Amino acid sequence: MARIELKTPQQLRYMREAGLVVAAMHKALREAAQPGVTLLELDKVSAATIKAHGAKSNFLGYHGFPATVCISVNEVVVHGIPTSQKLELGDLVTFDCGAYVEREGQQWHADAAFTMIVGGDEHGSDEARLLNEFTHEAMWAAVASLHDGKRVSCVGDAVEATLADYRDRGFTGDIVEEYTGHGIGTRMHMEPEVINYSARGLQPRLKPGMVLAVEPIISAGGADTDILEDEWTVVTTDGSLAAQWEHTVAITTRGIWVLTAPDGGVAGLAPFGIKPTPLS
């Protein structure tokens, strides 16, 4: 296994800078995602936000990806390419965003995603609302697990436990297992792999200085997926809705801090009785 990059306190602060750029992207895109707007127009919003904050896109050009944001609508699971498609009232849309800053001759990356219903939750189907609620809660449960967890496997265990609770409420969807979270730092994708389901086998220990992108991806139906001819866009095989939530999380000697949340994760972690610790 490749070495896991451990960051110094100063390097975590650089990553926090990038994380706040991503948070600004989320805010701008959430406000701009109205019925009738095209995905290409939303990519321009993303690009302008990155530029305004003096950062750079880590998506644009990544293995040839042609945009600064992945926009995945309804049955699109991940890696949706912005096109001239217009959003419609009630669409379930995911924005996966990334940016980096350059400090001391190195890149410092951040990565986060959110899912929303266009026009507000009241315009979405019951299925879309439940799926999004579950995926959002699963992400925060996974982030919370890093506070006291011993190994990276705590993330998948937390997502599975949340899924069990939601199945008791009638949720019939599943975890899309083939797409995972990851380490992040001087590159966007690094060791360790952060899987979203419980699995046998010893996984890496959590250590101060580790930074993980935690990102459960859930389907309202089956977990099987297909990749379209553009070789990027991933869709559910059965055409069911999909959702993704993601944050970049730093592990420190004093706890955890969510680098891509404006409040560091205070609100999201409160239901779990956890208070994130600001970077020193």
N, C-alpha and C positions, 0 to 999 in steps of 0.2 A: 504493500500500500504506500502511496506517495505520502510525503511528510505533510502534516497538517500545520498550516501557518498560524502562529500565535503572535498577536499584536501587542505592542507596548501601549501604555495609556495614551501617549501622544498620537499613535497611529489610530487608535479607536476614536480619538477626537476628529481626526481627518475623515474617518468613515462616517462620523456623525454629520459632518458638513455635507457629504454626499447624500446621506440619508434624508436630510432636511430638504435637499433639492428634489428628491423623489417625492417627499410629502407634498411639496408645492405642486409638483406635476399632478398628483392625485387630486388636489383641491381644484386646480384649473380644469382638469378633464371632467370631474364630477359636475362642475358648473356648466361646462360647455356641452355636455352630452344630452342634448334635447332632441325631441322628434324632428326629423328633417335634416339634421346635420349629417354630413358624410364622414366616413371613417378617415378619409384623406384630410379633411378639415381638422379633425381631432388630432391627427399626427402633427399638423402645423402648430396646434396649441401646445402639444408636448415639446416640440423642437424649440418654440419660442420661449417656453418656461426654462428649459435647460440653459439656453443662451443667456437669458436675463439674469440667471444666477451664477454666471461665469463657470459653468460646468460643461461636460461633454457627454454625448450619448454613448453608452456601452452596448446598445442594441444595434444602432445603425452600422451596417457593414459587418456585423458579427456573423461569420461564416456565410456572408452574402445577404443577410437579412436587410430589406430595403427601407426600413422605417425606424423611428425613434421609440415606438411603442407597439406592443402586441395588443390588438383589439379583437377579442373573441366573442362573437354574438351567438346567443342561443345554443345550438348544438355544437358550436366550435369549442373545443376543450382548451387548447393552448395554441400559441404561435400564430394567431390570426394576423394576416397582413392587411393593413389599411388600404381600402379601395374606395370606389365611388359609391358604394352601398350607403344608403341612408338609414339612420336609426329610426325605428318606429316605436310608438307608444306601447309600453309593456314589454319591449325587448329586454332580455337578460344579457348584460354585456360586462365583460371582464377587461380591465385595463392592467396590463403587466408592464411596469415601468422600471427603467434603470438609468443611472447616471454615475459619472465618476469625476473626482477632482484630482488635480496633479499637485502633489506636495513633496518636496525634497526628492524630486526626480523619479517619483513613483506614482502610479495610478492607485486611487482608493475608491472602491466601488460600493454601490448600494443597489438593492433590488427589492421591489415590493409590488403587490398586486391587490386590487379590490374588485368586487363584483357589485353591480347595481341594477335596479330595474328602471328603465327609461320612463321618466315622468313621475316616478315615485312608487313606493311599494303597493299602493292601492290600485295601481294599474296593471300589476303583474298577476299571473295565475297563482292559485294556492300552491301549486307544485313549485313554481319559481321562488315564491317567498320562503317556503320551507327549506328548499335546497340552499338558498343563499344564507338563511339563518343558521343552518347546520354547519355549512362550510366555514362561516365566520366564527362560530363558537369553537369548532374543531381547531382552527388556527390558534385562537387564544388559549385553548386548553393545552395545545402543543407547546406554545411559547411559555406558558406557566410551568410546564413540566421541566423546563430547563433550569428553573430556580433551584430545585432540590434534586433533580435527576443526577444519576451517576454516569450514565452512558447515553450516546446519541439515540439509542433505541427507545428512550422515554418519549420521543416525539411520536413515533408510530403507535406506541401503546396508548398515548393520550387521544390520538385520532380515532383509534379503534374503540376506546371506551365511550367516546362521544357518539360514535356511530351506533353503538349498542343502545344508548339512551334514546336516540332518535328513532331507531327501529321500533322501540316500545311505543312510540307516538305515531307509528304508521309510515315512517319513511321507508321507501323500498329501493332507494338508490344504492350506489356503491362507490368505493374508493378507486380512483384510476391509478393503479399501482405502478405503471411503467414510467410515470413522470414524477420526479422527486425534488426535494430540496437539496441544498448543497452548501458547502463552505464558500466563503466569499472574502475578498480582501484586496490584494494587489491584482487579482483577476476576478472576473465576475463568477466563474464556475471553478471551484477548487474542491479538494478533499476537505471533509468527508462527504459522502453521499448521505442524504438525510431522507430515509424512506418514511412513507406515510402510513405504514401498517406494521403490525407486530410480526416479527420474524425471528427465527432461531439463528443462533450464531452470535459470537461476541462482536459487539460494535465498539468504536472508539470511546474512551473515557472523555467526559466533559472536563475541560481545563480552562482556567482563566486565560484570556487572550484569544479564545476561539470566537469566531463570528459565524453564525449560521443563518442561511435563508430558509425559513420554515414556510412551506407552501402546500398545504393539502389541496388536492384537486378532486372534485367529487362529481359524479354523474347522477342525475335523477333516475336513470334506468340502469342499463348494463354498463360494465366497465370496459368493454371492448372498444377499440378506436381504429380509425383509418387515417392515413395521410393523403391529402389531396394532391393533384398533379403539380401544384406549385412547390411541392416538396417541403413545405413548412406547415400549412394549416392542418391541424389535427381535429377530427370530428368524431363524435360518438357514432359507432356503427349502427345503432338502432335509432339514431336521430333524436335521442333524448337531450334535455338541457344539461349544461355543465357549468360549474362555478369554481373559482379559484380565489383564495385569499393568501397573502404572503406578507411577511415582515422580515427585515434583517435584524438579528438579535445578537448583541454582544454579551459574552460571559466574562465577568470580572471577579476579582477577589472578594468583592462585596455583594455580588448578586448578579442581576441581569438588567440590561437597558436596551429598549427597542429603538434602534438607530433611525428607523424610517417612520416612527410615530412622533408627531410634534411634541406630545407630552411624555415621550419616553416609554409609553405603555401603561401609564397610570390608570386610565379609565378602563382599558381592555383587561387589565390584570386584577382590578378591584374585585370582580365577582369571585375570583379564586383566592382571595385573601392575601394577595402578594403585592408588596410595594416595590416597584423597581428602584434601583439605586443609580442616581445620576453619575456620569463619568467624573472621575476625580480630576 
